[in-house]
């Protein structure tokens, strides 16, 4: 997912205003997952995802009509802001997501290659051309 800034959080919170209060935590997490999938697709395909946008939370939230932004003192809006911020914090800290991101469980190519042929520093003299 692209980095989230205040306009992203505000747009996502406005999108949550139209969701029933008990469904807001799940919907906030689903928006983050969708934004992340869109960003991965955009990086892989080199173009914006047709349904999910470019991986930004604001772009995803604005795909449906949003209510106008209420003042921060509005208790419903404050609750939605907290839900989005909490979902962002939990999503970033999720160990399962972080493990998938690092590709744990897959063999690392670089250490395997180093063990087989050595580092490039030890081979430099053997592979560089010598002047006559």
PASEBA-1860 file (N, C-alpha, C; in nm, 3 decimals):
! residues 132
1> XXXXXXXX> 0.084/-0.117/0.000/0.000/0.000/0.000/0.089/0.123/0.000 ~ 0.044/0.225/-0.068/0.117/0.350/-0.069/0.113/0.412/0.071 ~ 0.211/0.495/0.106/0.209/0.558/0.239/0.080/0.639/0.259 ~ 0.026/0.630/0.378/-0.099/0.700/0.411/-0.067/0.834/0.478 ~ -0.138/0.937/0.436/-0.125/1.071/0.492/-0.263/1.116/0.540 ~ -0.269/1.238/0.597/-0.395/1.284/0.653/-0.511/1.280/0.553 ~ -0.495/1.326/0.429/-0.609/1.317/0.336/-0.658/1.174/0.313 ~ -0.567/1.077/0.317/-0.606/0.937/0.303/-0.691/0.894/0.422
9> XXXXXXXX> -0.645/0.929/0.541/-0.717/0.891/0.664/-0.854/0.958/0.667 ~ -0.860/1.085/0.631/-0.986/1.157/0.631/-1.085/1.098/0.531 ~ -1.038/1.068/0.411/-1.126/1.010/0.309/-1.176/0.873/0.352 ~ -1.088/0.792/0.408/-1.129/0.659/0.454/-1.230/0.670/0.568 ~ -1.209/0.765/0.658/-1.304/0.786/0.769/-1.439/0.832/0.716 ~ -1.439/0.919/0.616/-1.566/0.961/0.554/-1.636/0.843/0.489 ~ -1.560/0.753/0.430/-1.621/0.633/0.370/-1.680/0.543/0.478 ~ -1.621/0.542/0.596/-1.673/0.460/0.706/-1.799/0.519/0.767
17> XXXXXXXX> -1.822/0.649/0.749/-1.941/0.711/0.806/-2.070/0.647/0.757 ~ -2.069/0.595/0.635/-2.191/0.536/0.580/-2.206/0.387/0.614 ~ -2.108/0.334/0.686/-2.109/0.192/0.726/-2.164/0.183/0.869 ~ -2.242/0.082/0.902/-2.290/0.067/1.040/-2.172/0.058/1.138 ~ -2.187/0.115/1.257/-2.075/0.120/1.352/-2.010/-0.015/1.383 ~ -2.088/-0.122/1.392/-2.029/-0.252/1.426/-1.949/-0.312/1.309 ~ -1.971/-0.264/1.187/-1.899/-0.315/1.070/-1.776/-0.231/1.035 ~ -1.754/-0.121/1.105/-1.645/-0.030/1.069/-1.505/-0.090/1.082
25> XXXXXXXX> -1.473/-0.163/1.189/-1.336/-0.218/1.197/-1.304/-0.312/1.080 ~ -1.396/-0.399/1.046/-1.374/-0.491/0.934/-1.365/-0.419/0.802 ~ -1.447/-0.317/0.784/-1.444/-0.241/0.658/-1.315/-0.162/0.646 ~ -1.265/-0.108/0.757/-1.139/-0.034/0.753/-1.025/-0.128/0.713 ~ -1.021/-0.246/0.770/-0.917/-0.344/0.734/-0.930/-0.386/0.588 ~ -1.054/-0.404/0.542/-1.076/-0.443/0.402/-1.028/-0.334/0.307 ~ -1.047/-0.207/0.343/-0.998/-0.099/0.258/-0.846/-0.102/0.249 ~ -0.779/-0.129/0.361/-0.633/-0.135/0.360/-0.585/-0.251/0.274
33> XXXXXXXX> -0.648/-0.365/0.286/-0.610/-0.481/0.206/-0.632/-0.454/0.056 ~ -0.743/-0.389/0.023/-0.771/-0.358/-0.117/-0.670/-0.257/-0.173 ~ -0.636/-0.156/-0.092/-0.537/-0.057/-0.136/-0.401/-0.124/-0.157 ~ -0.367/-0.216/-0.068/-0.240/-0.288/-0.081/-0.239/-0.374/-0.207 ~ -0.350/-0.443/-0.233/-0.358/-0.526/-0.354/-0.348/-0.440/-0.479 ~ -0.410/-0.322/-0.477/-0.403/-0.233/-0.592/-0.261/-0.184/-0.615 ~ -0.191/-0.152/-0.507/-0.053/-0.105/-0.520/0.037/-0.216/-0.574 ~ 0.019/-0.338/-0.525/0.098/-0.450/-0.576/0.070/-0.474/-0.723
41> XXXXXXXX> -0.058/-0.466/-0.763/-0.094/-0.487/-0.903/-0.035/-0.377/-0.990 ~ -0.037/-0.255/-0.940/0.018/-0.145/-1.018/0.168/-0.161/-1.037 ~ 0.237/-0.202/-0.933/0.382/-0.224/-0.946/0.412/-0.338/-1.042 ~ 0.330/-0.444/-1.038/0.354/-0.560/-1.122/0.317/-0.534/-1.268 ~ 0.204/-0.466/-1.292/0.154/-0.448/-1.427/0.195/-0.316/-1.491 ~ 0.238/-0.221/-1.409/0.280/-0.092/-1.461/0.165/0.001/-1.496 ~ 0.047/-0.028/-1.446/-0.068/0.061/-1.470/-0.165/0.050/-1.352 ~ -0.253/0.147/-1.343/-0.350/0.154/-1.234/-0.450/0.039/-1.244
49> XXXXXXXX> -0.483/-0.018/-1.129/-0.583/-0.124/-1.125/-0.719/-0.064/-1.164 ~ -0.794/-0.129/-1.254/-0.919/-0.070/-1.304/-1.027/-0.051/-1.197 ~ -1.032/-0.136/-1.096/-1.137/-0.124/-0.994/-1.086/-0.067/-0.863 ~ -0.958/-0.085/-0.832/-0.908/-0.048/-0.700/-0.818/0.074/-0.699 ~ -0.781/0.125/-0.814/-0.701/0.247/-0.818/-0.553/0.222/-0.814 ~ -0.478/0.319/-0.761/-0.332/0.314/-0.765/-0.268/0.265/-0.636 ~ -0.346/0.223/-0.540/-0.290/0.175/-0.414/-0.297/0.277/-0.303 ~ -0.348/0.394/-0.331/-0.366/0.496/-0.229/-0.501/0.478/-0.160
57> XXXXXXXX> -0.502/0.498/-0.031/-0.624/0.481/0.046/-0.729/0.584/0.006 ~ -0.687/0.707/-0.022/-0.782/0.811/-0.061/-0.849/0.778/-0.195 ~ -0.770/0.730/-0.290/-0.826/0.696/-0.421/-0.930/0.586/-0.405 ~ -0.900/0.488/-0.324/-0.994/0.378/-0.302/-1.121/0.428/-0.233 ~ -1.105/0.513/-0.132/-1.221/0.564/-0.058/-1.310/0.651/-0.146 ~ -1.251/0.723/-0.239/-1.328/0.815/-0.323/-1.394/0.747/-0.443 ~ -1.382/0.617/-0.453/-1.447/0.548/-0.565/-1.599/0.546/-0.547 ~ -1.645/0.570/-0.428/-1.788/0.584/-0.401/-1.811/0.727/-0.353
65> XXXXXXXX> -1.931/0.779/-0.370/-1.957/0.915/-0.321/-1.935/0.923/-0.169 ~ -1.866/1.027/-0.127/-1.837/1.046/0.014/-1.920/1.159/0.072 ~ -1.959/1.146/0.197/-2.027/1.260/0.261/-1.926/1.371/0.285 ~ -1.971/1.495/0.302/-1.878/1.603/0.332/-1.808/1.577/0.465 ~ -1.688/1.631/0.478/-1.611/1.608/0.601/-1.672/1.687/0.716 ~ -1.715/1.616/0.821/-1.769/1.684/0.937/-1.654/1.740/1.023 ~ -1.686/1.824/1.120/-1.581/1.874/1.208/-1.524/1.761/1.295 ~ -1.402/1.779/1.342/-1.339/1.676/1.425/-1.415/1.653/1.556
73> XXXXXXXX> -1.496/1.748/1.596/-1.573/1.733/1.720/-1.694/1.642/1.703 ~ -1.726/1.604/1.580/-1.838/1.512/1.555/-1.800/1.374/1.608 ~ -1.878/1.319/1.703/-1.839/1.190/1.763/-1.835/1.074/1.664 ~ -1.925/1.070/1.567/-1.925/0.962/1.469/-1.800/0.970/1.380 ~ -1.766/1.091/1.337/-1.648/1.109/1.253/-1.521/1.078/1.333 ~ -1.517/1.120/1.458/-1.401/1.091/1.544/-1.385/0.940/1.559 ~ -1.496/0.869/1.575/-1.489/0.723/1.586/-1.434/0.663/1.457 ~ -1.479/0.714/1.342/-1.431/0.663/1.214/-1.282/0.692/1.196
81> XXXXXXXX> -1.238/0.811/1.235/-1.095/0.843/1.228/-1.014/0.746/1.313 ~ -1.062/0.721/1.433/-0.991/0.627/1.522/-0.987/0.487/1.462 ~ -1.096/0.445/1.400/-1.099/0.312/1.336/-0.997/0.301/1.224 ~ -0.986/0.405/1.144/-0.890/0.403/1.034/-0.748/0.401/1.088 ~ -0.719/0.488/1.185/-0.585/0.493/1.243/-0.548/0.362/1.312 ~ -0.644/0.305/1.382/-0.619/0.176/1.448/-0.596/0.066/1.345 ~ -0.673/0.067/1.237/-0.655/-0.034/1.132/-0.517/-0.019/1.067 ~ -0.475/0.105/1.043/-0.341/0.128/0.987/-0.233/0.076/1.080
89> XXXXXXXX> -0.245/0.107/1.208/-0.145/0.061/1.304/-0.142/-0.091/1.310 ~ -0.258/-0.153/1.319/-0.264/-0.299/1.328/-0.217/-0.366/1.200 ~ -0.252/-0.308/1.085/-0.212/-0.365/0.958/-0.061/-0.360/0.941 ~ -0.001/-0.249/0.977/0.145/-0.236/0.965/0.218/-0.330/1.061 ~ 0.159/-0.356/1.176/0.225/-0.439/1.277/0.191/-0.587/1.265 ~ 0.103/-0.624/1.174/0.058/-0.763/1.160/0.176/-0.853/1.124 ~ 0.215/-0.946/1.213/0.330/-1.031/1.184/0.310/-1.121/1.063 ~ 0.188/-1.166/1.037/0.164/-1.252/0.921/0.186/-1.175/0.792
97> XXXXXXXX> 0.141/-1.049/0.787/0.161/-0.967/0.668/0.309/-0.938/0.649 ~ 0.379/-0.911/0.758/0.522/-0.881/0.749/0.600/-1.003/0.702 ~ 0.559/-1.123/0.745/0.628/-1.245/0.703/0.608/-1.267/0.553 ~ 0.486/-1.243/0.505/0.460/-1.258/0.360/0.542/-1.155/0.282 ~ 0.554/-1.035/0.338/0.627/-0.930/0.269/0.774/-0.965/0.255 ~ 0.831/-1.024/0.360/0.973/-1.061/0.357/0.996/-1.191/0.282 ~ 0.890/-1.264/0.251/0.904/-1.389/0.177/0.961/-1.501/0.264 ~ 0.930/-1.499/0.393/0.979/-1.605/0.480/0.923/-1.738/0.434
105> XXXXXXXX> 1.003/-1.839/0.447/0.963/-1.970/0.403/1.017/-2.003/0.264 ~ 1.074/-1.905/0.198/1.133/-1.927/0.067/1.285/-1.917/0.081 ~ 1.360/-2.000/0.013/1.506/-1.992/0.024/1.558/-1.861/-0.035 ~ 1.655/-1.804/0.031/1.717/-1.681/-0.019/1.821/-1.718/-0.124 ~ 1.817/-1.654/-0.238/1.908/-1.687/-0.347/2.049/-1.638/-0.320 ~ 2.060/-1.520/-0.264/2.193/-1.462/-0.247/2.283/-1.545/-0.154 ~ 2.242/-1.583/-0.033/2.330/-1.663/0.051/2.365/-1.798/-0.013 ~ 2.270/-1.858/-0.083/2.297/-1.985/-0.149/2.403/-1.965/-0.257
113> XXXXXXXX> 2.392/-1.859/-0.331/2.490/-1.832/-0.436/2.627/-1.805/-0.375 ~ 2.633/-1.730/-0.267/2.762/-1.702/-0.203/2.830/-1.829/-0.155 ~ 2.749/-1.921/-0.102/2.808/-2.046/-0.052/2.865/-2.129/-0.166 ~ 2.802/-2.122/-0.282/2.845/-2.204/-0.395/2.968/-2.147/-0.467 ~ 2.973/-2.017/-0.485/3.080/-1.960/-0.566/3.164/-1.856/-0.494 ~ 3.129/-1.820/-0.374/3.206/-1.720/-0.301/3.159/-1.580/-0.334 ~ 3.209/-1.484/-0.260/3.169/-1.346/-0.284/3.241/-1.290/-0.405 ~ 3.188/-1.182/-0.458/3.250/-1.122/-0.576/3.386/-1.062/-0.541
121> XXXXXXXX> 3.406/-1.023/-0.416/3.535/-0.965/-0.378/3.647/-1.069/-0.387 ~ 3.618/-1.194/-0.356/3.722/-1.297/-0.362/3.750/-1.341/-0.506 ~ 3.660/-1.313/-0.598/3.677/-1.354/-0.736/3.723/-1.241/-0.826 ~ 3.741/-1.121/-0.772/3.769/-1.006/-0.855/3.894/-1.026/-0.940 ~ 4.000/-1.075/-0.882/4.124/-1.095/-0.957/4.110/-1.198/-1.068 ~ 4.027/-1.296/-1.044/4.010/-1.402/-1.143/3.924/-1.359/-1.260 ~ 3.836/-1.264/-1.238/3.746/-1.226/-1.347/3.781/-1.095/-1.414 ~ 3.870/-1.019/-1.354/3.907/-0.891/-1.417/4.010/-0.916/-1.526
129> XXXX> 4.006/-0.832/-1.625/4.103/-0.847/-1.734/4.234/-0.782/-1.693 ~ 4.341/-0.847/-1.729/4.472/-0.793/-1.695/4.530/-0.727/-1.819 ~ 4.596/-0.616/-1.797/4.658/-0.547/-1.910/4.790/-0.614/-1.942 ~ 4.826/-0.625/-2.070/4.953/-0.690/-2.109/5.073/-0.607/-2.075
END
